[in-house]
Amino acid sequence: APGVFQLACLLVELDAADETSRVLCADALYQMGRAEEAHRLLSLALSRNPHRAPVLARLALLQLKKGFVHDGNQLLQRVIRTGDTSCLLPIVDIFKDEDRKLMQTHCHFQALAILK
């Protein structure tokens, strides 16, 4: 993760408008346990493109980790409204095991609540 972070930072320096490099940088920060910095970086990316599903999904996880269930739900609903839920599966590979379980459990209980 530290090497990926350094590479992503260099890519951002080369092209400050490159959103993919910013997301890669946020993923590396998350892997290194620097969730607050990752959150700030993703929030900045979201302010530039408010309908970017991969950014919304990552922010949803970070909100759930903080215990902000309502905010996490709102972000997940925005992901669904974009129509690009295909981003969720690759993102799950980035999540740490405990966070993957948190997201799966949360989504499972939300789905059950909707079905009821």
Secondary structure as GFF3:
##gff-version 3
##sequence-region A 1 116
A	DSSP	alpha_helix	2	14	.	.	.	ID=ss1
A	DSSP	alpha_helix	19	31	.	.	.	ID=ss2
A	DSSP	alpha_helix	35	48	.	.	.	ID=ss3
A	DSSP	alpha_helix	53	66	.	.	.	ID=ss4
A	DSSP	alpha_helix	69	82	.	.	.	ID=ss5
A	DSSP	three_ten_helix	85	87	.	.	.	ID=ss6
A	DSSP	alpha_helix	88	94	.	.	.	ID=ss7
A	DSSP	alpha_helix	97	115	.	.	.	ID=ss8
###
